[in-house]
Amino acid sequence: MKKLLFLSLLVSSAVLAQKNPNPGYWQQHADYKMNVTMDVKNYQYKGTQTLVYTNNSPDTLHRVYYHLFNNAFQPNSPMDARLKTIADPDGRMVTKVKVDGKDVKQSRISALKPNEIGYLKISNLKQDGVALENKVVSTILEVTLAKALLPGASTTFTLDFDGQVPVQIRRSGRNNKEGVELSMAQWYPKMAEYDYEGWQADPYIAREFHGVWGNFDVNITIDKDYVLGGSGYLQNANEIGYNYQDEGVVVKLPKKTKTLTWHFIAPNVHDFTWAADKNYIHDKLLAENGVMLHFLYKNNPKIIDNWKNLQPKTAQLMSIYNKTVGQYPYKQYSVIQGGDGGMEYAMCTLIVGEGTPEGLVGVTAHEMAHSWFQHVLASNESKNSWMDEGFTTWLENYGLNEIAEKKLANPHEDSYTGYFNLVKSGKEQPQTIHSDRYDENKSYSTDAYSKGNLFLTQLEYLIGHDNFMKTLKRYYNDYKFTHPTPNDIKHTAEKISGANLDWYLNDWTKTTNTIDYGIRSVMENGKTTKVTLERIGRMPMPLDIIVVYEDGSAETFYIPLTLMRWTKENPFPNVQRTVLDGWDWAYPTFEFTINKEKGAIKAIALDPMELMADVNRTNNVFEKK
């Protein structure tokens, strides 16, 4: 029965993987089979890997590349060098030391001893049984093929690997600050992605990822006292004396048993992660649509209540995400204490577990939202991190607001504030910058998370709430299990609404142009009032305007942006609206007339919902003095 279920999952996922509306779209495919044995005494492991790689591209491949992420955790690695040179290194990855009486931040990687570093060593690498020339360059294995891989053809790579789990510094590692023993992220030789832009074989310096879709069949042999969780479905619960779907131990193990082999299968994912600890509590909760939620956390009395309270909220959030974006496609999701901060992986997340109750729910809300925008909609995070981090932030904020006792009028206000502060700092860089190339971590974070979120909040402003919500669902449905690009979310919104939005994608993501509109003057003109507006920033937008009168009545005006070739529906259906002529970007000012005397006007406000990221809102309001 299990085999039939797995085959059905593979068949359904294979169909989904080919669904992309772009003519000529293709993507590579990689099926992994791995057997790994972990030595928990010295935190070293040995493994074998068989990888069936299918070249669905129109190109003949002569080389391939593997990621060896563990190698980043060595003195003088590119990650180490980046920590030493960036102005604001990640605080988790540095320590303060005294130099000439002053506090200086020092890379934690630089101080690693030989038995503390991470490494991944490859041997016996073959293609269809033929030995291959290869070279390790930092975190990348460069491989020359024995036989060119033609379009549409498949080949089988086999290799052995020896790894050492580094002291936990960033995401993966051993013995994190909360005592979790093994956080096994980025732990295996991982095939780099080859897409329409070529090979994506960037060195690992702690940023984001881009992976090949495929199926994982993984056997992990480890000391019998450990409990595991991570990507995939456990296949051999009875054999190891542990029932992952129901409760408790189902068989007694022989006393001489020292190790157990955990067998996981993860269909149609682009990564595989696991974590292990001797003192994990493992709770389960069946969520909507038959998804089993797993919670693995340390048996620490100080955190147990927080983790128990987290569980129903996680189920609530998953239900909201399903209804807002689309159905979570797998039958399990695991929230695991491990790593540092929080980081999303296929069918699971690793998060710290000792914070406040609100913090625990917040980090889970964010990392689980990644399942939709990175582990089903797998955009290239390295090149377009805003598509993942920003959209995830939108869904996190929306979901948390939906389950909150007291709802906020704008749950995204923090993103606006963060973006405004970045603009004021003068350190903003275009979102087209590769995530590794930002001058500062703070600039990257604000660009990816805050400004990326505002892409969506302003998209709602541009095309209206109903069209926006339809766009999210259509985008997810059309591009799941593929690698969507910025043009895909833009084009989806265009198809749903009918508006032209190329100007928006261009200005917001490819430039640092800002939005700044203002009310220049309000002049009495007989029994009418002439209002003059000005565009101060380079980036154009349509304008919603509300006029409130002394008698308590109100009306709204809408100025279409001619670049959109479109007019949105009235966002205030209970208030009379006048649609004015369009405002072309070339004109710095715009005039319109209110058919009432100036004395009857109490206030005029541009963008009354404050959804535009107008960098100077002080000139957006006229009030009668």
Beta strands, then each sheet from edge to edge (+ up, - down):
strand 1: 29-39
strand 2: 44-54
strand 3: 61-67
strand 4: 94-99
strand 5: 102-107
strand 6: 119-127
strand 7: 130-131
strand 8: 133-137
strand 9: 140-149
strand 10: 154-164
strand 11: 173-174
strand 12: 182-184
strand 13: 190-191
strand 14: 193-195
strand 15: 198-200
strand 16: 214-223
strand 17: 227-230
strand 18: 233-234
strand 19: 259-269
strand 20: 274-277
strand 21: 280-286
strand 22: 292-298
strand 23: 332-337
strand 24: 342-345
strand 25: 348-351
strand 26: 517-525
strand 27: 528-535
strand 28: 543-549
strand 29: 554-559
strand 30: 577-579
strand 31: 589-594
strand 32: 601-606
strand 33: 621-623
sheet 1: 7+ 6- 10+ 2- 1+ 16+ 19- 18+
sheet 2: 8+ 9- 3+ 13-
sheet 3: 4+ 5-
sheet 4: 11+ 12- 20+ 17-
sheet 5: 14+ 15-
sheet 6: 21+ 22- 23- 25- 24+
sheet 7: 26+ 27- 31+
sheet 8: 30+ 29+ 28- 32+ 33-
end
